[in-house]
Amino acid sequence: MQKFVAVALVLLVTACSHFAPLTSKWESAYGPNFPQPNPGQAAVYLIRDTAPEGAPPINLSIGRRPIGGLTSQTWMLFNLDPRLYDIHAFGTQTNSEQIITVMPGQTRFLLIQPTDSGGTEIIALSPADGRRLVRAGQHVLELNQPPKY
């Protein structure tokens, strides 16, 4: 009888190990390495995807405050108070501007990329696409924290 129980347990463990984990695509996209924003704030990721070798960084500001530049496959994270924010991305010829509103507990992903005309564009990403790019990239140090007023 003990051999039968031991064999049954081995078969049960083996069978269970072949099943896919009980996580949905949604749960995988919202992986454990994306913590919730600080209480009462929103998390905003500014992301640059792959750029050609030698491409200049795209410098960014929130309002009038410079916050740094993004090179190939890099990202920045800001925990922001709920309100309107004016994000600027500076290209070699022109810049672009995106005004966003953030709400407490919200996580936003914005792709910053150059245009063919020497400008830049700021594109809102889905959470799944944003997380994929953040996982593939590297966090860069922000020069200044954006205004908190």
Secondary structure, 3 states (H helix, E strand, C coil): CHHHHHHHHHHHHHHHHCCCCCCCHHHHHCCCCCCCCCCCCEEEEEEECCCCCCCCCEEEEECCEEEEEECCCEEEEEEECCCEEEEEEECCCCEEEEEEECCCCCEEEEEEEECCCCCEEEEECCHHHHHHHHHHCEECCCCCCCCCC
